[in-house]
């Protein structure tokens, strides 16, 4: 825990040093809400297995557009300049290294719903190799990805209908709810709401997908298997 806190503080300091001061007076002034929103918000740092690099997600706030978007950044573990890892406009977060450090996965909102993406990682240069590709393609979305110890599989979570046996069933149920003219909701138990989203009829279940993807990287629906019912 102390190591993660120290890494977060170091990354924040590094990014602050690189944050342009456009629109901010060179003279002293009270720290405002607008000033706070210009600061980058550093997510949990993830060291590479060889200890050379630290990858993390970093969030930017656009007050005019009223949006928040997270991108992947990388910095040498010994210290140095932080830089964007993947030059994409998509929201990306929660990076995770493969056990050998040669691949990187993360969740991306390049599609709706969120899916898991993957790319090769150059351990000597600290850069992505080739084009990132989509690993999962499940209608209920994928999150919380973790590598298996041997690097052959990736476990993730997805909110699904417990009585559905496959993704086609989940998609059909979702489509029916969207098309329904009845939007009222009746709850007879807790926990029915998490932050700004209703839990409704779904439950988070564990799924597994092979880390060996095709050349396109997009796996057919159904290649993700549910681990727990």
C-alpha positions, 0 to 999 in steps of 0.5 A: 500500500505504501508503495502504491501511494508513493508511486501515485504521488510521484506520478502526480508530481510528474504530470503537474510539471508537464501540465500547461498553465494556459489561462492561469495568471503568473501571479499568486491567486486563490486556488479555484475550482477551475484550477482543480479541474485542470489537474490530471487525476492519476489512477492506480499505477501498475508496475511492469513485471521486470520493474522497468515501467509503470503504466497508469490511467490518467483522467482529464476533465473538460468543463465546457463539454462537461466530460471526463476521459481517461487515457493510458500513460507510462513512466520509467520506474526509476523516474522521468517524464510521463507520456501518453501510451496510446494516442486515442480519443477513447476512454481507457483505464485499468491497465494490466500486464501479462505475467511475462510483461510482453502484453498489456490489457485494459478496458476501453469505451471505444465500443459501447458497452465497454470491452477489454482490449490488448496490445503487445508491449515493448519492454525495452522502450516502454511502448505499445507494439502494433495496433491494439485490438479488441479482445472481448465482444460480449453484449453486457460489457467486460470489466475488471480483467485479470491475467491467469498466472500462466498468461493463457487466459483472462478473467473478467466480470460482466453484469448478466441475467442469472437465468440466461445461459448464453450471450444471445439470451442476455442481448435479447433481454436487454433489447426487450427492456429498451423497446418496452414502453414501461419505464417504471421500476419496482424494487422489493429489496436492497441493494437496488442502486449503485451510485448513478445506475440501477442494479435491476435484474442483473448480477456480476458474474465471472467470465474467462476468455483466451488470451490468444486472439485472432489477427483481427483481435475480435473474438466471436460472441460466445468465446467468453465462458462464464465461470460461476453461475 
